[in-house]
Amino acid sequence: MNRKPRLGLVGVASHDESGGQRADSFLAEAKEAMEKAGIDAYIAPTMVWTPAEALQAAEELNEAGIDAVAVVHITWIMDSLSYLLLNKVKVPAALWAVPYTETFSLACVQHMGATLKMQGIPYVPVYGHPQDAELVEQLRRVAEAGYLLSQIREMNVALMGPRQTWRVAGPQDMSMEEWEFSRKFGTTIVHLEMDEILDRVAKISDEDARRCLKELDGRTGKAVAPPENMLYAAKVYQAVKDVIQTNRLEGVAAECYPKFDGLTNLTASWLADEGVVVETEGDIAHVVLRVAINLCAGPGVSLLGEAGSFDREENVIAVSHGGSSGASVTEDISKVQVSPSGEIGTYVGTPVKAMPVVTVANLTGQKGCYKMLIARAETVPVEDEEWDSAGRRLLVKLRFERDADQAVRIFLEKGIDHHLVIREGDYTKTLSLLCDFLGVEKIFL
């Protein structure tokens, strides 16, 4: 799924206003600026002066497969032209006002923006020349958020575990909650039993598993789990990859504790560093959130953890997990430790490296009403004794831009669920835009 976000550019103008002659050169400069910023920009071949041209341009934009559109107001226009474009091109939109007084472009964007606000339609206003760095960054974020939105809507995520076989007055093997989640986000949920994995595991030979373990040796770390657990983990890894390919999945929410304790943890860690999200918590929303944030441009991959404690003096929250995050979140592969879990499973211990900026997010809700925690933080070094006291599991020391106890209080007061998604880099503005386009409430720290 990973590709550059694609931004559509379309010029709109009126023959009754001055400034229309700038259209071609202005759009060409805009395309060049966008592509320098890493955005795949597409100019609609049809310049919009009339309703017929608006319909033609909309068709061109839709055929181009854009993730977002910037409607460039070369001059003041009749708002029915904007209506035609936005009603036909159903992607996130930016309304661009050009900085020339005689065009009345800024007033036109203000007028159209007020109308969209009254209709509850989200949009992003931008103003300036194509060379303006802040304007380019705003449009880059719009395109990236639109890209994430399109990928979420196309995403197939497996819920791997027991399904309902009874009903009272609703679905039989899917919950109402799953139907509602799919209607809100567009994500398709694929139901699979854990037997789908276990049957495939049984067909993999020990020889194949040993060969697989050898190939993965460079990103496994120190194994203190018994050899038979490691061998079984390699078989699960191969089986899960096969299931993902067969079912065209972008992510997996797998059953784990207590029946399948540790079954997919090491598999999830290996796959995380391949850009594939397998979550051992059966948590669909955070699989989707992790896949989405992984698609943002930048180094690193997402991890998931739970707040375990906080320290007022050091001003950090200790976030831990049984371990399903990639080994790359540590400073050195030698610090990763694979330990036994359950009858034949494993868990992955990863003291997470120091990172000056990380994004922290959570998605909570039901019945179409969702809220997302969006926060910036840093991670500070984890000392060996701290890792020992945390059971040598995944350990992240998070320091937010407010006091740790205040952050925890906000989690509790706002009803933020316990899973936290963490990714190196600042993606807070992109996630904020994504929430606007999805109609998701935003909770900031």
C-alpha positions as CSV (number, residue, x, y, z in Angstrom):
1,M,0.0,0.0,0.0
2,N,2.9,2.3,0.6
3,R,3.2,5.1,-2.0
4,K,3.5,8.8,-2.2
5,P,0.3,10.8,-1.4
6,R,-1.3,12.2,-4.5
7,L,-2.6,15.8,-4.5
8,G,-5.0,17.0,-7.2
9,L,-4.7,20.7,-8.3
10,V,-7.6,22.4,-10.1
11,G,-7.8,26.0,-11.1
12,V,-11.1,27.9,-10.9
13,A,-11.7,31.4,-12.2
14,S,-14.3,33.8,-13.7
15,H,-14.1,35.7,-17.0
16,D,-15.8,38.6,-15.2
17,E,-12.9,39.1,-12.8
18,S,-9.3,40.1,-13.3
19,G,-6.3,37.7,-12.8
20,G,-7.4,34.7,-14.7
21,Q,-4.4,34.9,-17.0
22,R,-2.2,33.7,-14.1
23,A,-3.8,30.3,-14.0
24,D,-1.4,28.2,-16.0
25,S,1.8,29.6,-14.6
26,F,0.4,29.5,-11.0
27,L,-0.7,25.9,-11.2
28,A,2.7,24.9,-12.8
29,E,4.6,26.5,-10.0
30,A,2.3,24.8,-7.5
31,K,2.9,21.4,-9.0
32,E,6.7,21.9,-8.9
33,A,6.5,23.0,-5.2
34,M,4.4,20.0,-4.2
35,E,6.7,17.5,-5.9
36,K,9.8,19.1,-4.3
37,A,8.0,18.4,-0.9
38,G,7.6,14.7,-1.8
39,I,3.9,14.9,-2.9
40,D,2.8,13.4,-6.2
41,A,0.9,16.4,-7.7
42,Y,-1.6,16.2,-10.6
43,I,-3.1,19.2,-12.4
44,A,-6.5,18.7,-13.9
45,P,-6.1,19.4,-17.6
46,T,-9.4,21.3,-17.7
47,M,-9.3,24.8,-16.2
48,V,-12.7,25.5,-14.6
49,W,-14.6,28.6,-15.9
50,T,-18.0,27.1,-16.4
51,P,-20.2,24.3,-14.9
52,A,-19.4,22.0,-17.8
53,E,-15.7,22.4,-17.2
54,A,-16.2,21.8,-13.5
55,L,-17.8,18.4,-14.3
56,Q,-15.1,17.6,-16.8
57,A,-12.3,18.5,-14.3
58,A,-14.0,16.4,-11.6
59,E,-14.0,13.4,-13.9
60,E,-10.3,13.9,-14.6
61,L,-9.4,14.2,-10.9
62,N,-11.4,11.1,-10.1
63,E,-9.7,9.1,-12.8
64,A,-6.3,10.3,-11.6
65,G,-6.8,8.5,-8.3
66,I,-6.0,11.5,-6.1
67,D,-6.0,11.4,-2.2
68,A,-6.9,15.1,-1.7
69,V,-7.7,18.1,-3.9
70,A,-6.6,21.8,-3.7
71,V,-9.1,24.1,-5.4
72,V,-7.0,27.1,-6.5
73,H,-9.1,30.2,-6.6
74,I,-7.4,32.2,-9.3
75,T,-10.2,34.7,-9.0
76,W,-13.6,35.1,-7.3
77,I,-16.1,32.5,-8.7
78,M,-19.7,31.5,-8.4
79,D,-19.9,29.1,-5.5
80,S,-21.8,26.6,-7.6
81,L,-18.6,25.7,-9.3
82,S,-17.0,24.7,-6.0
83,Y,-20.1,22.8,-5.2
84,L,-19.8,20.8,-8.4
85,L,-16.2,20.0,-7.8
86,L,-16.5,19.0,-4.1
87,N,-19.7,17.0,-4.7
88,K,-18.1,15.0,-7.4
89,V,-14.6,14.7,-6.1
90,K,-15.2,13.1,-2.7
91,V,-11.7,13.4,-1.1
92,P,-10.4,15.9,1.5
93,A,-10.2,19.4,0.1
94,A,-8.1,22.5,0.5
95,L,-9.4,25.9,-0.7
96,W,-6.5,27.9,-1.9
97,A,-6.6,31.7,-1.9
98,V,-4.1,33.5,-4.1
99,P,-2.5,36.7,-2.7
100,Y,-3.7,39.2,-5.3
101,T,-6.1,41.9,-4.0
102,E,-7.9,42.5,-7.3
103,T,-8.9,38.9,-7.7
104,F,-11.1,38.8,-4.5
105,S,-9.7,35.2,-4.1
106,L,-9.4,35.4,-0.4
107,A,-12.9,36.7,0.0
108,C,-14.2,33.9,-2.2
109,V,-12.4,31.2,0.0
110,Q,-13.8,32.9,3.1
111,H,-17.3,32.8,1.5
112,M,-17.1,29.2,0.4
113,G,-15.5,28.2,3.7
114,A,-18.4,29.6,5.7
115,T,-20.8,27.6,3.5
116,L,-18.9,24.4,4.1
117,K,-18.8,25.0,7.8
118,M,-22.6,25.5,7.8
119,Q,-22.9,22.2,6.0
120,G,-20.5,20.4,8.4
121,I,-18.1,19.7,5.5
122,P,-14.4,19.7,6.7
123,Y,-11.9,21.6,4.6
124,V,-8.5,23.3,5.0
125,P,-8.0,27.0,3.9
126,V,-4.6,28.0,2.6
127,Y,-3.3,31.3,1.4
128,G,-0.2,32.4,-0.5
129,H,2.3,31.8,-3.3
130,P,3.4,28.2,-4.2
131,Q,6.9,29.1,-2.9
132,D,5.6,29.7,0.7
133,A,7.0,27.0,2.8
134,E,4.2,27.0,5.3
135,L,1.6,26.7,2.6
136,V,3.4,23.8,1.0
137,E,3.6,22.1,4.3
138,Q,-0.1,22.6,4.9
139,L,-0.9,21.0,1.6
140,R,1.5,18.2,2.2
141,R,-0.3,17.3,5.4
142,V,-3.7,17.5,3.6
143,A,-2.4,15.1,1.0
144,E,-0.9,12.8,3.6
145,A,-4.1,12.7,5.7
146,G,-6.1,12.1,2.5
147,Y,-3.8,9.2,1.7
148,L,-4.2,7.7,5.1
149,L,-8.0,8.1,4.8
150,S,-8.0,6.3,1.5
151,Q,-5.9,3.5,2.8
152,I,-8.0,3.0,5.9
153,R,-11.1,2.7,3.7
154,E,-9.4,0.1,1.5
155,M,-7.8,-1.8,4.4
156,N,-8.5,-5.5,5.2
157,V,-7.9,-6.4,8.9
158,A,-8.3,-9.9,10.3
159,L,-9.9,-10.5,13.6
160,M,-8.2,-13.8,14.4
161,G,-9.9,-15.6,17.2
162,P,-13.2,-17.0,18.5
163,R,-16.4,-15.8,16.8
164,Q,-20.0,-15.6,18.1
165,T,-22.1,-18.6,17.3
166,W,-25.3,-17.4,19.0
167,R,-27.6,-14.4,18.5
168,V,-30.5,-12.7,20.3
169,A,-31.5,-9.9,17.9
170,G,-28.5,-9.1,15.8
171,P,-25.6,-10.6,13.8
172,Q,-24.5,-14.1,14.2
173,D,-20.8,-14.3,13.9
174,M,-20.0,-10.5,13.8
175,S,-20.8,-8.0,16.4
176,M,-22.8,-4.8,15.9
177,E,-19.7,-3.0,16.9
178,E,-17.7,-4.4,14.0
179,W,-20.4,-3.4,11.5
180,E,-20.4,0.1,13.0
181,F,-16.6,0.4,12.9
182,S,-16.6,-0.6,9.2
183,R,-19.4,1.9,8.4
184,K,-17.5,4.7,10.2
185,F,-14.0,4.0,8.9
186,G,-14.6,1.9,5.8
187,T,-12.1,-0.8,7.0
188,T,-13.1,-4.4,6.1
189,I,-12.9,-6.9,9.0
190,V,-12.1,-10.5,8.0
191,H,-13.0,-13.2,10.5
192,L,-10.5,-16.0,10.9
193,E,-10.1,-18.7,13.6
194,M,-6.8,-19.4,15.3
195,D,-7.1,-22.9,13.8
196,E,-6.3,-21.2,10.4
197,I,-2.8,-20.6,11.8
198,L,-2.5,-23.8,13.8
199,D,-3.4,-26.0,10.8
200,R,-0.7,-24.3,8.7
201,V,1.8,-24.6,11.5
202,A,1.3,-28.3,11.7
203,K,2.3,-28.6,8.0
204,I,5.6,-26.8,8.4
205,S,8.6,-29.0,9.0
206,D,11.3,-28.5,11.7
207,E,13.8,-28.1,8.9
208,D,11.9,-25.3,7.3
209,A,11.5,-23.6,10.7
210,R,15.3,-23.9,11.4
211,R,16.1,-22.3,8.1
212,C,13.6,-19.5,8.8
213,L,15.1,-18.9,12.3
214,K,18.6,-18.6,10.8
215,E,17.3,-16.0,8.3
216,L,15.8,-14.0,11.1
217,D,18.7,-14.3,13.5
218,G,20.0,-10.8,12.8
219,R,16.8,-9.2,14.2
220,T,15.8,-11.6,16.9
221,G,18.1,-10.7,19.8
222,K,19.0,-13.0,22.6
223,A,16.8,-16.0,22.9
224,V,16.4,-17.3,26.5
225,A,13.2,-19.2,25.5
226,P,13.6,-23.0,24.9
227,P,14.6,-24.1,21.4
228,E,11.3,-25.7,20.9
229,N,9.5,-22.4,21.6
230,M,11.7,-20.6,19.1
231,L,11.1,-23.3,16.5
232,Y,7.4,-23.0,17.0
233,A,7.6,-19.2,16.7
234,A,9.3,-19.6,13.3
235,K,6.5,-21.8,12.1
236,V,3.8,-19.4,13.4
237,Y,5.7,-16.6,11.5
238,Q,5.6,-18.5,8.3
239,A,1.9,-19.4,8.8
240,V,0.8,-15.9,9.6
241,K,2.6,-14.5,6.5
242,D,0.8,-17.1,4.4
243,V,-2.6,-16.2,5.9
244,I,-1.9,-12.4,5.4
245,Q,-1.0,-13.0,1.7
246,T,-4.0,-15.4,1.1
247,N,-6.5,-13.0,2.6
248,R,-5.0,-9.8,1.3
249,L,-4.6,-8.4,4.8
250,E,-2.9,-5.1,5.9
251,G,-3.1,-6.1,9.6
252,V,-4.1,-8.8,12.1
253,A,-5.7,-8.5,15.5
254,A,-4.9,-11.9,17.0
255,E,-6.3,-13.7,20.1
256,C,-3.6,-14.2,22.7
257,Y,-4.1,-14.3,26.5
258,P,-4.9,-16.7,28.1
259,K,-5.5,-19.6,25.6
260,F,-2.9,-18.6,23.1
261,D,-0.5,-16.8,25.4
262,G,2.6,-15.8,23.5
263,L,1.7,-17.6,20.3
264,T,2.0,-14.6,17.9
265,N,4.3,-12.2,20.0
266,L,7.6,-13.0,18.3
267,T,5.9,-13.2,14.9
268,A,4.4,-9.8,15.5
269,S,7.9,-8.4,16.4
270,W,9.5,-9.9,13.3
271,L,6.7,-8.6,11.1
272,A,6.7,-5.2,12.7
273,D,10.1,-4.5,11.2
274,E,8.8,-5.6,7.8
275,G,6.1,-2.9,8.1
276,V,3.3,-5.4,8.8
277,V,1.1,-5.0,11.9
278,V,0.1,-8.1,13.8
279,E,-1.3,-7.2,17.2
280,T,-1.6,-9.7,20.0
281,E,-4.4,-7.9,21.7
282,G,-7.4,-8.6,19.4
283,D,-7.7,-4.8,19.1
284,I,-9.0,-3.9,15.7
285,A,-9.0,-0.1,16.2
286,H,-5.3,0.0,17.1
287,V,-4.3,-2.3,14.3
288,V,-5.9,0.2,11.9
289,L,-4.3,3.1,13.7
290,R,-0.8,1.5,13.7
291,V,-1.1,0.6,10.0
292,A,-2.2,4.2,9.2
293,I,0.6,5.9,11.2
294,N,3.1,3.5,9.6
295,L,2.2,4.9,6.2
296,C,3.3,8.4,7.2
297,A,6.6,9.3,5.7
298,G,9.6,9.1,8.1
299,P,11.8,6.7,9.9
300,G,10.7,3.9,12.3
301,V,7.6,1.9,12.8
302,S,4.8,2.0,15.4
303,L,4.7,0.1,18.6
304,L,1.9,-0.5,21.1
305,G,2.0,-0.5,24.9
306,E,0.1,0.2,28.1
307,A,0.7,2.7,30.9
308,G,2.1,0.7,33.8
309,S,3.2,3.5,36.3
310,F,4.3,7.1,36.4
311,D,7.0,8.9,38.2
312,R,6.3,12.4,39.4
313,E,10.0,13.2,40.2
314,E,11.4,12.0,36.8
315,N,8.1,13.1,35.1
316,V,7.8,10.0,33.0
317,I,5.1,7.4,32.3
318,A,6.4,3.8,32.1
319,V,4.7,2.1,29.2
320,S,5.0,-1.7,28.9
321,H,3.7,-4.7,27.0
322,G,4.1,-8.4,26.6
323,G,6.1,-7.6,23.5
324,S,5.1,-7.5,19.9
325,S,7.0,-4.5,18.6
326,G,9.9,-4.6,16.2
327,A,13.5,-5.0,17.5
328,S,14.3,-1.8,15.7
329,V,12.7,0.2,18.5
330,T,15.8,-0.6,20.6
331,E,19.1,1.1,20.4
332,D,21.0,-2.2,19.9
333,I,19.7,-5.6,18.8
334,S,21.8,-7.1,21.6
335,K,19.4,-5.6,24.1
336,V,16.4,-7.5,22.8
337,Q,15.5,-10.6,24.8
338,V,13.0,-13.4,23.7
339,S,11.6,-15.2,26.8
340,P,9.2,-18.1,27.1
341,S,5.4,-17.4,27.5
342,G,2.6,-19.9,28.1
343,E,3.0,-23.5,27.0
344,I,4.9,-23.0,23.8
345,G,4.9,-19.2,23.2
346,T,7.3,-16.4,23.6
347,Y,7.4,-12.7,24.5
348,V,9.8,-10.1,23.3
349,G,11.6,-7.8,25.7
350,T,12.6,-4.5,24.2
351,P,13.9,-1.5,26.2
352,V,12.9,1.3,23.8
353,K,15.6,3.7,22.7
354,A,15.6,7.4,23.5
355,M,13.8,9.5,20.8
356,P,13.6,13.3,21.0
357,V,10.1,13.4,19.4
358,V,7.4,10.7,19.2
359,T,3.7,10.7,18.4
360,V,1.4,9.1,20.9
361,A,-2.2,8.1,19.9
362,N,-5.2,6.1,20.9
363,L,-8.6,5.5,19.2
364,T,-11.6,4.9,21.5
365,G,-15.3,4.8,20.8
366,Q,-18.5,3.1,19.7
367,K,-21.6,3.5,17.6
368,G,-19.9,5.9,15.1
369,C,-18.7,8.2,17.9
370,Y,-15.0,8.0,18.3
371,K,-12.2,10.1,19.8
372,M,-8.5,10.0,19.2
373,L,-5.8,11.0,21.7
374,I,-3.1,12.9,19.8
375,A,0.1,14.0,21.7
376,R,3.7,14.7,21.2
377,A,6.3,13.3,23.7
378,E,9.8,12.1,24.0
379,T,11.2,8.8,25.1
380,V,14.1,8.8,27.6
381,P,16.8,6.1,28.0
382,V,15.8,2.9,29.9
383,E,18.4,1.7,32.4
384,D,19.1,-2.0,32.9
385,E,17.8,-2.1,36.4
386,E,14.5,-0.4,35.3
387,W,14.1,-3.0,32.5
388,D,14.8,-5.8,35.1
389,S,12.1,-4.5,37.4
390,A,9.6,-4.3,34.5
391,G,10.1,-8.0,33.9
392,R,12.3,-7.5,30.8
393,R,9.3,-6.9,28.6
394,L,8.8,-4.0,26.3
395,L,9.5,-0.8,28.3
396,V,9.1,2.8,27.1
397,K,9.7,5.8,29.3
398,L,7.4,8.5,27.9
399,R,7.8,12.2,28.8
400,F,5.0,14.4,27.6
401,E,4.9,18.2,27.3
402,R,2.9,18.3,30.5
403,D,3.4,16.6,33.9
404,A,3.1,12.8,33.9
405,D,0.4,12.7,36.5
406,Q,-1.7,15.4,34.6
407,A,-1.4,13.3,31.4
408,V,-2.7,10.2,33.3
409,R,-5.5,12.3,34.7
410,I,-6.5,13.4,31.2
411,F,-6.5,9.8,30.1
412,L,-8.9,8.9,32.9
413,E,-11.1,12.0,32.7
414,K,-11.5,11.8,28.9
415,G,-12.1,8.0,28.8
416,I,-9.0,7.2,26.8
417,D,-8.6,3.4,26.6
418,H,-5.4,1.8,27.8
419,H,-3.6,1.0,24.5
420,L,-1.1,3.7,23.4
421,V,0.3,3.7,19.9
422,I,3.8,5.2,19.7
423,R,5.8,6.2,16.6
424,E,9.1,8.1,16.2
425,G,8.5,11.5,14.6
426,D,5.8,14.2,14.8
427,Y,2.6,13.2,13.0
428,T,0.2,15.1,15.3
429,K,-1.0,17.6,12.7
430,T,-1.6,14.8,10.1
431,L,-3.6,12.8,12.6
432,S,-5.5,15.9,13.6
433,L,-6.5,16.5,9.9
434,L,-7.4,12.8,9.6
435,C,-9.8,13.1,12.5
436,D,-11.4,16.2,10.9
437,F,-12.0,14.2,7.7
438,L,-13.3,11.2,9.6
439,G,-15.5,13.2,12.0
440,V,-13.5,11.9,15.0
441,E,-13.3,13.9,18.2
442,K,-9.7,15.0,19.1
443,I,-8.2,14.9,22.6
444,F,-4.9,16.8,22.9
445,L,-2.6,16.8,25.9
